[in-house]
Amino acid sequence: MSQWLNRRQPWGLLALRLALALSMMVHGYEKLALHHFLNHALEMSYWLGHVSALTEFLGGILLFFGLFTRIAAALITIDMLAALFAAGIHSSFAVYSYVAALAAIALMLVFSGGGVMSFDRKLGIS
């Protein structure tokens, strides 16, 4: 059983990478589309809101394709840790645990890279 699962590890890594990518793209797009509302609601400075939104949106796109995975994942990890300590820690457990899980997935991708099914591997970057 364990050998069968070990041979399918690249599929698990792909599932985690795509789940994080889609979540980041959606949240980043929402922040970009509603940046004035979010800057006032979260009391972020104007430029910091844009940095966070671009990190999430563009980082999500890079993760989706598995391109520059470690760099994108590192930036998303930093973004999620900032969100965790700035807003998440004062929110409900559902929000806190969701942001913590996204940070953990991103950190895992920093260490593992994009995997076999990524452009990083095809280009020899990772």
Buried (B, 14 or more C-beta within 10 A) or exposed (E): EEEEEEEEEEEEBBEBBBBBBEBBBEBBBBBBEEBEEBBEEBEBEEEEBBBBBBBBBBBBBBBBBBBBBBBBBBBBBBBBBBBBEBBBEEBEEEBBEBBBBBBBBBBBBBEBBBBBBBBBBEEEBB
